[in-house]
Amino acid sequence: MKKVIIIPFVLLIIAKTIAGGFQLSVEAGSNRNEALIVKTFGCHVPDDAKLIGTADGIVNGERKTVELRIKHDGKGIFSVAKQWINEGVWVITIKGTYNGMIANAIVQVDAKSNLRLAKGETVSDLKVKIVNRDIKPEEITKLLINLNKNYSGV
């Protein structure tokens, strides 16, 4: 009897995972009012997904954090205006939740891409990592330190 109860539960979890679940994509926006475009998707359009974000940066050797305002533009489309300064290096974290599922995006913004985002130019080499787990603060710190080493003096 216990097997009958456990098997359907396991199958439900597997079906939810295989069916596409909840995912994010991130791309550069086309102007200063939409530095980043975030799209939610899966086997259905998760229009009522919740997104929050932060921009963590190192500017002149000092750590900065900006809570981001994210605008919901329509069916599964969100825009993030540039709310961080042009100087320094930044890691943008977008945390999405939908129906008990999570999808998070980590966007690395170096001095070069930061200036392009400020001007609304296309950034074809935007570094984005999508993960389906919580993002640890240590991960952001490590990325910032590496970005700062690579782009100091740029």
C-alpha positions in Angstrom: 0.0 0.0 0.0 2.8 2.4 0.8 4.4 1.8 -2.6 1.2 2.9 -4.3 1.3 6.2 -2.4 5.0 6.9 -2.9 5.2 6.0 -6.6 2.6 8.6 -7.8 4.3 11.3 -5.7 7.7 10.5 -7.2 6.1 10.4 -10.7 4.6 13.8 -10.1 8.0 15.3 -9.2 9.6 13.7 -12.2 6.8 14.9 -14.5 7.1 18.4 -13.2 10.9 18.4 -13.8 10.7 16.9 -17.3 7.8 19.1 -18.3 10.0 22.2 -18.3 9.3 23.6 -14.9 10.2 27.2 -14.5 13.1 28.9 -16.2 14.5 32.4 -16.9 16.4 33.9 -19.8 18.3 37.2 -19.7 19.4 39.5 -22.5 20.6 43.0 -22.9 17.8 45.6 -23.3 17.7 48.2 -26.0 17.8 51.4 -24.0 18.7 52.9 -20.6 15.1 52.2 -19.4 15.6 48.5 -20.0 19.2 47.6 -19.4 18.2 43.9 -19.1 15.2 41.9 -20.3 14.2 38.9 -18.3 11.8 36.3 -19.7 10.1 33.6 -17.8 9.2 30.3 -19.5 8.5 26.7 -19.1 5.8 24.4 -20.4 3.4 27.3 -19.8 3.9 31.0 -19.5 4.5 31.8 -15.8 3.0 35.3 -16.1 2.6 35.7 -12.4 6.1 34.7 -11.5 7.8 36.8 -8.8 11.2 38.4 -9.5 13.5 40.3 -7.2 17.0 41.5 -7.9 20.1 43.1 -6.6 23.2 44.7 -8.2 26.3 44.0 -6.1 29.4 45.9 -7.2 33.0 46.9 -6.4 33.6 50.6 -7.2 37.0 52.1 -6.3 37.7 49.2 -4.0 34.4 49.6 -2.1 31.5 47.1 -2.1 28.1 48.5 -3.1 24.6 46.9 -3.2 21.6 48.2 -5.0 18.1 46.7 -4.6 16.6 46.6 -8.1 13.2 47.6 -9.2 11.9 45.2 -11.8 9.1 46.1 -14.1 6.6 43.5 -15.4 6.0 44.4 -19.0 3.6 41.6 -20.1 3.3 37.9 -20.3 6.4 36.6 -18.7 8.5 39.6 -19.8 10.3 41.8 -17.2 12.6 44.7 -17.6 15.4 46.0 -15.4 16.4 49.6 -15.8 20.0 50.5 -15.1 20.0 51.4 -11.4 23.7 50.9 -10.7 26.5 53.4 -11.6 28.7 53.1 -14.7 31.9 52.7 -12.7 33.3 49.5 -11.3 32.3 45.9 -11.8 28.8 44.5 -11.0 27.1 41.2 -10.5 23.3 41.4 -11.1 21.3 38.7 -9.4 17.7 38.0 -10.5 15.8 35.6 -8.3 12.6 34.2 -9.7 9.9 32.0 -8.0 6.8 30.4 -9.6 4.5 27.7 -8.2 7.1 26.6 -5.7 9.9 26.4 -8.3 12.9 28.7 -8.4 15.1 29.9 -11.3 17.9 32.4 -10.7 20.1 34.4 -13.0 23.6 35.7 -12.3 24.7 38.4 -14.8 28.4 39.6 -14.7 28.8 43.3 -15.8 32.4 44.4 -16.3 33.6 47.9 -17.2 33.2 47.3 -21.0 29.6 45.9 -20.9 28.6 48.4 -18.2 29.3 51.4 -20.5 27.4 49.7 -23.3 24.4 49.1 -21.1 24.6 52.7 -20.0 24.3 53.8 -23.7 21.6 51.3 -24.6 23.9 49.5 -27.1 23.6 45.8 -27.7 25.9 43.6 -25.6 26.4 40.4 -27.5 28.8 38.9 -25.0 26.8 39.4 -21.8 27.8 36.8 -19.2 24.7 35.1 -17.8 24.5 32.0 -15.7 21.0 30.5 -15.0 20.7 28.2 -11.9 17.8 26.4 -10.3 19.1 26.8 -6.8 19.6 29.5 -4.2 22.6 31.7 -4.9 25.0 32.0 -2.0 26.5 35.4 -1.0 30.0 33.8 -1.2 29.4 33.0 -4.9 28.6 36.7 -5.6 31.7 37.8 -3.6 33.9 35.4 -5.5 32.6 36.6 -8.9 33.1 40.3 -7.9 36.6 39.7 -6.8 37.5 37.9 -10.1 35.8 40.6 -12.2 37.6 43.3 -10.3 41.0 41.6 -10.8 40.3 41.1 -14.6 39.1 44.7 -15.2 41.0 46.9 -12.9 42.3 49.9 -14.7 40.0 49.4 -17.7 
